[in-house]
Amino acid sequence: MANFYGTARTNYFKVKDAEAFKAWVEDLPSVVLIEKDGLFGFYSDCPDSGTFPSSRWDDEKEDFVEIDLTAELAEFLTDDTIAVLMEAGAEKKRYISAWAQAVNHKGEVETISLFDIYGMAEERFGIKPTPAEY
C-alpha cells in the first residue's frame, strides 16, 4: 500500500477577532497560521498526510473528536470575505485527488472536486470516461 502525500492551504481572508482566530488556529492539529496585509489564512503542516485536520484531541474525552472545519472557520469570518480551502494530493501515481471549498460568514459552503470532471465530461460529450487510476 502506498502513502498519500497531500498539500492543503487557504487563501487570505478577513476575520472579526484576530486574537480569537489565532487561538483557534493554534488549537488545530498540524496547522500553521499565515498573515498578509492584515488578512489571515492557514496551511497544513501534517507530517503524515499534508491534509487539513478532521479531528482534534479532547482532554475531557481523552480521545479525538471529529470537527467541521468550515463550520468552525465561518464563525470567525467577516461578512465581506470568503475563505477558500484547497487540498490536493496523490497516492503514488495510482490516485490523484483535489478539492476546494469556499465558505462565508454564514457557514454556507460551495465545494468542487477534481472528480467532478467525470460527470461533467459525460454530460457534455455523452461518453462516460474511465477513471484516471489503477
C-alpha positions as CSV (number, residue, x, y, z in Angstrom):
1,M,0.0,0.0,0.0
2,A,1.3,3.4,-1.0
3,N,1.3,6.5,1.2
4,F,-0.9,9.6,0.4
5,Y,1.0,12.9,0.2
6,G,-1.0,16.0,0.2
7,T,-0.9,19.7,0.4
8,A,-3.5,22.0,1.9
9,R,-3.9,25.7,2.4
10,T,-6.3,28.5,2.4
11,N,-6.5,31.9,0.7
12,Y,-6.2,35.1,2.8
13,F,-9.4,36.4,4.4
14,K,-10.7,38.9,6.9
15,V,-11.6,37.8,10.5
16,K,-13.8,39.5,13.1
17,D,-11.4,38.9,16.0
18,A,-7.7,38.3,15.2
19,E,-6.7,37.1,18.6
20,A,-9.6,34.6,18.9
21,F,-8.8,33.4,15.3
22,K,-5.2,32.9,16.2
23,A,-6.1,30.9,19.3
24,W,-8.4,28.7,17.2
25,V,-5.7,28.0,14.6
26,E,-3.2,27.2,17.4
27,D,-5.7,24.6,18.7
28,L,-5.9,22.9,15.4
29,P,-3.5,19.9,15.0
30,S,-0.7,20.4,12.4
31,V,-2.0,23.7,11.1
32,V,0.2,26.9,10.7
33,L,-1.2,30.4,10.7
34,I,-0.3,32.7,7.8
35,E,-0.8,36.5,7.7
36,K,-0.5,39.0,4.9
37,D,-1.6,42.7,4.8
38,G,-3.9,42.3,7.7
39,L,-5.5,39.2,6.3
40,F,-5.3,35.7,7.7
41,G,-5.1,32.1,6.5
42,F,-3.5,28.8,7.3
43,Y,-2.0,25.7,5.8
44,S,-1.5,22.1,6.8
45,D,1.8,21.0,8.3
46,C,0.6,17.4,8.9
47,P,3.7,15.2,8.6
48,D,1.5,12.1,7.8
49,S,-0.8,13.3,5.0
50,G,-0.4,17.1,4.5
51,T,-4.2,17.4,4.7
52,F,-6.5,19.6,6.8
53,P,-7.5,18.1,10.2
54,S,-10.8,16.4,10.5
55,S,-10.5,15.8,14.3
56,R,-8.8,17.3,17.4
57,W,-7.9,15.9,20.8
58,D,-10.5,16.4,23.5
59,D,-8.9,16.3,27.0
60,E,-12.3,15.5,28.7
61,K,-13.0,12.5,26.5
62,E,-9.3,11.5,26.3
63,D,-9.9,10.9,22.6
64,F,-10.0,12.6,19.2
65,V,-13.4,14.1,18.3
66,E,-14.5,15.0,14.8
67,I,-14.6,18.6,13.8
68,D,-16.4,20.5,11.0
69,L,-13.5,22.8,9.9
70,T,-15.5,25.0,7.6
71,A,-18.3,25.5,10.1
72,E,-15.8,26.5,12.8
73,L,-14.0,28.7,10.4
74,A,-17.2,30.5,9.3
75,E,-17.7,31.8,12.9
76,F,-14.5,34.0,12.5
77,L,-15.2,35.4,9.0
78,T,-16.4,39.0,8.4
79,D,-19.5,39.4,6.2
80,D,-17.5,40.8,3.3
81,T,-15.0,37.9,2.9
82,I,-14.8,34.4,1.7
83,A,-12.4,31.7,2.9
84,V,-11.3,29.2,0.3
85,L,-9.7,25.9,1.4
86,M,-7.8,23.8,-1.2
87,E,-6.4,20.4,-0.8
88,A,-4.6,18.2,-3.4
89,G,-2.5,15.1,-3.2
90,A,-1.7,11.7,-4.6
91,E,-1.1,8.1,-3.6
92,K,1.9,7.3,-5.8
93,K,0.6,7.5,-9.4
94,R,-2.5,5.5,-8.6
95,Y,-4.9,8.1,-7.4
96,I,-4.8,11.9,-7.7
97,S,-7.3,13.9,-5.8
98,A,-8.1,17.5,-5.2
99,W,-10.9,19.6,-3.8
100,A,-11.7,23.2,-2.9
101,Q,-14.3,24.7,-0.6
102,A,-15.5,28.3,-0.3
103,V,-17.2,29.3,2.9
104,N,-18.8,32.6,4.0
105,H,-19.6,34.0,7.4
106,K,-23.0,32.3,7.4
107,G,-21.4,28.9,7.1
108,E,-22.6,28.4,3.5
109,V,-20.3,26.2,1.6
110,E,-19.6,25.5,-2.1
111,T,-17.4,22.5,-2.9
112,I,-15.8,21.3,-6.1
113,S,-13.7,18.1,-6.5
114,L,-11.3,17.1,-9.2
115,F,-13.5,14.0,-9.6
116,D,-16.4,16.3,-10.8
117,I,-14.7,16.2,-14.2
118,Y,-16.1,12.7,-14.9
119,G,-19.7,13.7,-14.6
120,M,-19.1,17.0,-16.5
121,A,-17.4,15.1,-19.4
122,E,-20.2,12.6,-19.6
123,E,-22.8,15.3,-19.6
124,R,-21.1,17.4,-22.2
125,F,-19.9,14.6,-24.5
126,G,-22.3,11.8,-23.8
127,I,-19.5,9.3,-23.0
128,K,-18.5,8.1,-19.6
129,P,-14.7,8.3,-19.2
130,T,-12.7,5.7,-17.4
131,P,-11.2,6.9,-14.1
132,A,-7.6,8.2,-14.0
133,E,-6.5,5.5,-11.6
134,Y,-5.4,1.9,-11.3
